Amino acid sequence: MSICNLLSPVKGRQERIADERQVRMSRTRELVGEEIIRVATQCFSERGYQATTIEEIAARVEISRVTFYTYFKSKEELLQTIFDRSLSAYQQGLEAILAADLPRREKLRRVVAHQVASLTADQPAIRVFFSEEKTLPPQIAQRVQEVHRQIDRLLEQEIARGIDHGEIIDVDPRLLMYAFAGMCNWLYRWYRPGGAFPPEMIVETFSQILESGCLRSQEDTRELPVLERLHQLEEHVSEMKEELKKVSRHLRLKGEQ
């Protein structure tokens, strides 16, 4: 047996140990990266982006400033990561709802639920999103605006299709989209976890407002042909009355002769 054959099992074990160590290091690095994002989100939410320092974030994660820079090049890059995550998760969820083979009424209800869930599930991230949006560095602001436009177009197109099919009141779809987004987005100002209005109640209330305010009710949709037929019958009855009056007048004149 050659020396190579004798060493082969040892080499194989060493490679497996090295691979396992690499996996553990990769997982550890991923966990530390997630912790940096979580802590930074909390700090930005409590103190604001400008007032929060890299040293503060690093201290709360229990890493050095040097280690921080092995994960993120700057505080700005960290903020962009937080924004990208929030917007990407929301957009993907919205696209999945709108692509589903569902009645439009159910789609819009699910959009409301998705919007409410996005705004109530992670309060620190939402506070950062809305409070820092106006003071974003130009590069991040441009990216955020583009994603906002994509999301707005998705909603506007769905509303426009609903209008074309007679399921939604005939108003400017962009204006209706802004009304819907405004109703939901204001949540970040008043929603409090464990408060008087749980997310389920908010979804139900907002859905009722949406349906009673801009969707034709199902009863109205079903009764519309019946009302049209009743109107036609009324016209026929009126015409018959006029004909009967003529016949009655004719018979009376004939009797007098």
Summary of the structure (lengths in Angstrom):
residues: 257
radius of gyration: 32.3
end to end distance: 140.1
largest distance: 140.1
contacts: 666
relative contact order: 0.07
helix: 82%
strand: 1%
